[in-house]
Amino acid sequence: MFSRTIIILFFVLHSLVSYAQGAGNGSVKPKVIKINNAESLSFDKEKNNAKILRGNVICEHDGALLYCDTAFIFDSETKMEAKGHIVIAKGDSIRITGDKLFYDGKTKIATLENNVKCIEKDMVLTTNLLTFDVGKSIANYYNGGTIVNKENTLVSKNGHYYSGTKEAAFHYEVELTNPDYKMKSDTLRYKMTNKTSYFLGPSIILSKSDYIYCENGWYDTNKEKAQFSRNALLITSQQKLKGDSLFYDRNAKIGRAYRNVTLTDTSQKSIIYGDYIEYKQLKSEAFVTKKALYARIMEGDTLFIAADTLYHRDIDSVNNFLNAYHDVRLYKKNLQAVCDSASLNTQDSLLQLFKSPYLWSNHSQATSKIIKVDIGKNSIKGFKLDGRASCSKR
């Protein structure tokens, strides 16, 4: 034990003298790789100019501890090669393990190979090739990696983890899997402090109840809230919601879309347009304002209903209704109308016009307190005037 201690002291003093000589020559050299422990040390300058350490090796450089079974230290180049049970410990949080290590003390870059793991609290990154910047605490992989963070599992081809800011960036074939959904993207940033994902390219979020697509946005995986933009699209079992920007609360099942919005009802062959839509998925209802327009395909024609505000709800695949409020205008090839408010129920195929309605059809003009139009499933069958009725030919 005494002799091993003397050997360690010799090599440490040798390194310090070499460093002092370099400083005296006017050049600033990086810190030497310090040897804290080894069961045996040898040095043969004629063979490889490296200190060879074996058994419970512990080295230190710039605040990081490096553990291994065997190490080769090249003092002249401030480099180290190691193998067997590699461990890099930086502070009391981050820990990296692997089978092989190459460390450059000048750049402070460690390259680890085979069975590599980067562990920090509840985050575990696994890959077969990892570079780690000891000075900046940044881990990078370029040939596939997996990150597990509690219930979230993320895989990608390239990845970068910034320990200082607790942020990660992923590129190419990015896929995040959660018990409730699966997320796919080309480029994804993830901030672990608030558990939020940021999309920087075409991205998909898929669950049992809905499908979301966007090309930019963010998703808070903790609060289950998200903001999507650039061709944002939400698809449920019966509706498609699309807009320039889309906000979605997965817990409350509420979506809000802004600008150039369309809500398509696939079961009823109808589309609602507007610049703002609030969609409640649980009740399958939508509240639409700003250039609100309802369009329903009927027998090769389309019925249009425009208003300041539209309210639409699906009861089931057969029964749904639409309420239109203020400055209502209707148009179809054989029917035009204006009124203050209107309602449409698909179950009985009844369209009702309220508050000073006017209707034009087949060269006739009609007005009444209430006008009821039987639109049928595919075409207009007739209409009824209810209260203060007036009808004339045009």
C-alpha positions in Angstrom: 0.0 0.0 0.0 2.8 2.4 0.9 4.7 1.7 -2.4 1.5 2.3 -4.5 1.0 5.7 -2.7 4.6 6.6 -3.6 4.1 5.7 -7.2 0.9 7.8 -7.4 2.7 10.8 -5.8 5.6 10.4 -8.3 3.3 10.6 -11.3 1.3 13.5 -9.9 4.5 15.5 -9.2 5.8 14.6 -12.7 2.6 16.0 -14.2 2.8 19.2 -12.1 6.5 19.7 -13.1 5.6 19.3 -16.8 2.8 21.8 -16.5 5.1 24.3 -14.8 7.7 23.9 -17.5 5.1 24.6 -20.2 3.9 27.7 -18.3 7.5 28.9 -18.0 7.9 28.7 -21.7 5.1 31.2 -22.2 2.4 28.8 -23.4 -0.7 28.1 -21.4 -1.4 24.4 -21.2 -4.7 22.8 -20.1 -5.0 21.3 -16.6 -3.4 17.8 -16.3 -5.6 14.8 -15.8 -5.2 14.1 -12.1 -4.8 10.5 -10.9 -6.7 9.9 -7.6 -6.5 6.2 -7.4 -5.2 3.0 -9.1 -4.1 -0.5 -7.9 -1.1 -0.5 -10.3 0.7 2.1 -12.5 3.4 1.6 -15.1 5.1 3.8 -17.6 7.3 2.8 -20.6 8.1 5.7 -22.8 9.7 3.6 -25.4 6.4 1.6 -26.0 3.6 4.1 -26.0 4.5 7.2 -24.0 1.4 6.6 -21.8 0.9 6.0 -18.1 -1.0 2.7 -17.7 -3.3 2.5 -14.7 -5.2 -0.7 -13.8 -7.7 -1.6 -11.1 -10.2 0.8 -9.5 -8.9 3.7 -11.5 -10.1 7.2 -10.4 -9.1 10.3 -12.4 -10.2 13.9 -12.2 -10.3 16.7 -14.7 -12.0 20.1 -14.5 -14.4 19.1 -11.8 -15.4 15.7 -13.3 -14.4 12.3 -11.9 -13.6 9.5 -14.3 -13.8 5.9 -13.1 -12.7 2.8 -15.1 -10.8 -0.6 -14.9 -7.9 0.4 -17.2 -6.7 3.8 -18.4 -3.9 5.1 -20.6 -3.0 8.7 -19.9 -1.0 10.7 -22.4 0.3 13.8 -20.4 1.9 15.5 -23.4 -1.4 15.6 -25.2 -3.7 15.8 -22.2 -5.6 12.8 -23.5 -6.9 9.6 -21.9 -8.1 6.3 -23.2 -10.0 3.9 -20.9 -12.0 0.7 -20.9 -14.1 -1.4 -18.5 -16.9 -0.1 -16.3 -16.5 3.5 -17.4 -18.2 6.2 -15.2 -18.1 9.9 -15.6 -19.6 11.9 -12.7 -20.1 15.6 -12.9 -21.3 17.2 -9.7 -24.0 15.4 -7.8 -26.5 15.1 -10.6 -25.2 13.8 -14.0 -23.6 10.3 -14.4 -22.5 8.7 -17.6 -21.5 5.0 -18.0 -20.1 3.0 -20.9 -17.5 0.3 -22.0 -14.9 2.5 -23.7 -13.8 6.1 -23.4 -11.6 8.5 -25.2 -11.1 11.9 -23.4 -9.4 15.0 -24.8 -8.5 17.3 -21.9 -7.8 20.2 -24.2 -11.4 20.3 -25.6 -12.9 18.6 -22.5 -14.8 16.3 -24.9 -15.4 12.7 -23.8 -16.4 10.1 -26.4 -18.0 6.9 -24.9 -18.8 3.7 -26.8 -20.9 0.6 -26.3 -23.8 0.3 -23.7 -23.7 4.1 -23.0 -26.0 5.6 -20.4 -26.4 9.2 -19.4 -28.4 9.4 -16.1 -29.7 12.5 -14.4 -32.4 12.2 -11.7 -35.4 10.6 -13.4 -34.0 10.9 -16.9 -32.0 8.0 -18.6 -30.4 8.3 -22.0 -29.1 5.2 -23.7 -27.1 4.9 -26.9 -24.0 3.1 -28.3 -22.0 6.3 -29.1 -22.1 9.5 -27.1 -19.9 12.6 -26.9 -20.0 14.5 -23.6 -18.7 18.1 -23.2 -17.3 17.9 -19.6 -16.9 21.6 -19.3 -20.4 22.6 -20.5 -22.3 19.4 -19.5 -23.7 18.7 -23.0 -24.3 15.2 -24.2 -24.7 14.4 -28.0 -25.5 11.3 -30.0 -25.7 10.9 -33.8 -26.5 7.3 -34.4 -29.7 6.6 -32.5 -30.7 7.0 -28.9 -33.5 6.5 -26.4 -34.5 8.8 -23.5 -36.8 7.6 -20.7 -38.3 10.2 -18.4 -40.9 8.6 -16.1 -43.9 7.7 -18.4 -42.4 9.2 -21.5 -40.1 7.3 -23.9 -38.4 9.2 -26.7 -36.3 7.8 -29.6 -34.5 9.7 -32.3 -31.5 9.4 -34.7 -29.7 12.6 -33.4 -30.0 14.1 -29.9 -28.5 16.8 -27.7 -29.0 17.1 -24.0 -28.1 20.3 -22.1 -27.7 19.5 -18.4 -27.3 23.1 -17.4 -30.7 24.2 -18.7 -32.4 20.8 -18.6 -33.3 21.0 -22.3 -33.0 18.5 -25.1 -33.1 18.8 -28.9 -33.9 15.9 -31.2 -33.6 15.5 -35.0 -34.7 12.9 -37.6 -37.2 10.1 -36.9 -38.2 11.5 -33.5 -40.9 9.5 -31.7 -42.2 10.1 -28.2 -44.5 7.4 -26.6 -46.8 8.0 -23.7 -49.5 5.7 -22.2 -52.1 8.1 -23.7 -50.6 9.1 -27.0 -47.7 8.8 -29.5 -45.9 11.8 -30.9 -43.8 11.8 -34.1 -41.8 14.7 -35.4 -38.8 15.6 -37.6 -37.4 18.1 -35.1 -38.3 18.4 -31.5 -37.1 20.3 -28.4 -38.0 19.2 -25.0 -37.7 21.2 -21.8 -37.7 19.0 -18.7 -38.3 21.7 -16.1 -41.9 22.3 -17.5 -42.2 19.0 -19.4 -43.0 20.9 -22.6 -42.2 19.7 -26.2 -41.6 22.3 -29.0 -42.2 21.3 -32.6 -40.0 22.7 -35.3 -41.2 20.7 -38.3 -43.9 18.4 -39.5 -45.3 16.6 -36.4 -48.1 14.2 -35.5 -49.8 13.4 -32.1 -51.9 10.3 -32.2 -54.2 8.9 -29.5 -57.2 6.6 -29.3 -59.7 9.5 -29.7 -57.9 12.0 -31.9 -55.2 12.8 -34.4 -53.3 16.1 -34.5 -50.9 17.4 -37.2 -48.9 20.7 -37.2 -45.6 22.1 -38.5 -44.8 24.3 -35.5 -46.0 24.7 -31.9 -45.6 23.4 -28.4 -47.2 20.7 -26.1 -47.2 20.8 -22.3 -47.1 17.1 -21.4 -47.7 17.8 -17.8 -50.8 20.0 -18.1 -51.9 18.3 -21.4 -52.3 21.7 -23.2 -50.9 22.6 -26.6 -50.6 25.3 -29.2 -50.2 24.3 -32.8 -49.6 26.4 -36.0 -48.7 26.0 -39.7 -51.4 23.7 -41.2 -52.7 22.8 -37.7 -55.2 20.0 -37.9 -57.3 18.1 -35.3 -59.3 15.0 -36.4 -61.8 13.2 -34.2 -64.2 10.3 -35.0 -66.7 12.7 -36.8 -65.0 16.1 -37.2 -61.9 17.7 -38.7 -60.8 21.0 -37.2 -58.2 23.0 -39.2 -56.8 26.5 -38.8 -53.7 28.8 -39.0 -53.4 28.3 -35.3 -54.9 25.7 -33.0 -55.0 25.5 -29.2 -56.0 22.2 -27.6 -56.6 21.2 -24.0 -56.5 17.3 -24.0 -57.9 17.0 -20.4 -60.9 19.2 -21.1 -61.2 18.0 -24.7 -61.5 21.6 -25.9 -60.0 23.0 -29.1 -59.8 26.6 -30.2 -58.8 27.5 -33.8 -57.9 30.9 -35.2 -57.9 32.4 -38.7 -58.9 30.5 -41.9 -60.7 27.9 -39.8 -62.7 25.0 -41.1 -64.7 22.4 -39.1 -65.7 19.5 -41.3 -68.5 17.1 -40.2 -67.8 13.9 -42.1 -71.0 12.2 -41.1 -73.3 15.0 -42.3 -71.2 16.2 -45.2 -71.1 19.7 -43.9 -68.3 22.3 -43.3 -68.2 25.4 -41.0 -65.9 28.2 -41.9 -64.7 31.1 -39.7 -61.8 33.0 -38.2 -62.5 31.7 -34.7 -63.9 28.3 -33.6 -64.2 26.8 -30.1 -64.8 23.1 -30.3 -65.8 20.9 -27.4 -65.0 17.3 -28.2 -67.0 15.7 -25.4 -70.3 17.2 -26.5 -69.3 17.5 -30.1 -70.3 21.1 -30.2 -68.7 24.2 -31.9 -69.0 27.9 -31.4 -68.0 29.9 -34.5 -67.5 33.7 -35.0 -65.8 36.1 -37.4 -66.9 35.4 -41.0 -68.9 32.4 -39.8 -70.3 30.3 -42.7 -72.0 26.9 -42.7 -72.0 24.8 -45.9 -73.9 21.5 -46.4 -73.9 19.5 -49.6 -77.4 18.6 -50.9 -78.2 16.7 -54.1 -75.3 18.1 -56.1 -75.9 21.6 -54.7 -74.8 23.3 -51.5 -76.8 25.2 -48.8 -74.8 28.1 -47.4 -75.7 29.8 -44.1 -73.7 32.9 -43.1 -74.1 34.8 -39.8 -72.2 36.8 -37.2 -72.2 33.7 -34.9 -72.9 30.0 -35.5 -73.4 27.2 -32.9 -73.3 23.6 -34.1 -73.7 20.4 -32.2 -73.8 16.7 -33.1 -76.1 14.5 -31.0 -75.3 11.4 -33.0 -74.5 10.5 -36.6 -78.1 11.3 -37.7 -79.2 14.1 -35.4 -77.4 17.4 -35.2 -78.5 21.0 -35.2 -77.2 24.4 -36.1 -78.1 27.8 -34.6 -77.3 31.0 -36.5 -77.4 34.5 -34.8 -77.6 38.0 -36.2 -77.4 39.1 -39.8 -78.2 35.6 -41.1 -78.1 35.0 -44.9 -79.0 31.8 -46.7 -78.2 30.8 -50.2 -79.0 27.8 -52.5 -79.7 27.6 -56.2 -83.5 27.6 -55.6 -83.6 29.3 -52.3 -82.3 32.6 -50.7 -83.3 34.1 -47.4 -82.3 36.7 -44.8 -83.3 37.0 -41.1 -81.9 37.8 -37.7 -81.6 34.2 -36.5 -82.1 30.7 -37.7 -82.0 27.0 -36.6 -81.5 23.8 -38.5 -82.2 20.3 -37.2 -81.1 17.4 -39.4 -83.3 14.8 -37.7 -86.5 16.3 -38.9 -84.9 18.2 -41.8 -86.4 21.5 -40.5 -84.8 24.9 -41.1 -86.5 27.8 -39.1 -86.0 31.5 -39.8 -86.8 34.0 -37.0 -87.2 37.8 -36.6 -88.4 39.5 -39.8 -87.3 36.7 -42.2 -87.5 37.1 -46.0 -87.3 34.2 -48.3 -87.0 34.0 -52.1 -87.7 30.9 -54.0 -89.0 30.1 -57.5 -89.7 33.8 -58.4 -91.7 34.2 -55.1 -91.0 36.4 -52.1 -92.3 35.4 -48.7 -92.1 37.0 -45.3 -93.6 36.1 -41.9 -92.9 36.1 -38.2 -91.4 32.6 -38.5 -90.6 30.8 -41.8 -90.2 27.0 -41.6 -88.4 25.3 -44.5 -88.5 21.5 -45.0 -85.1 21.0 -46.6 -85.3 17.2 -46.7 -82.2 15.1 -46.6 -81.0 16.1 -50.1 -83.3 18.9 -51.4 -85.8 21.6 -50.5 -89.3 20.1 -50.2 -91.3 23.2 -49.2 -91.8 25.9 -46.6 -94.4 27.2 -44.2 -95.2 30.8 -43.1 -96.2 31.2 -39.4 -97.7 34.5 -38.3 -98.2 37.8 -40.3 -97.5 35.9 -43.5 -97.1 37.6 -46.8 -96.2 36.0 -50.2 -95.9 37.6 -53.6 -94.5 36.9 -57.1 -91.4 38.7 -58.2 
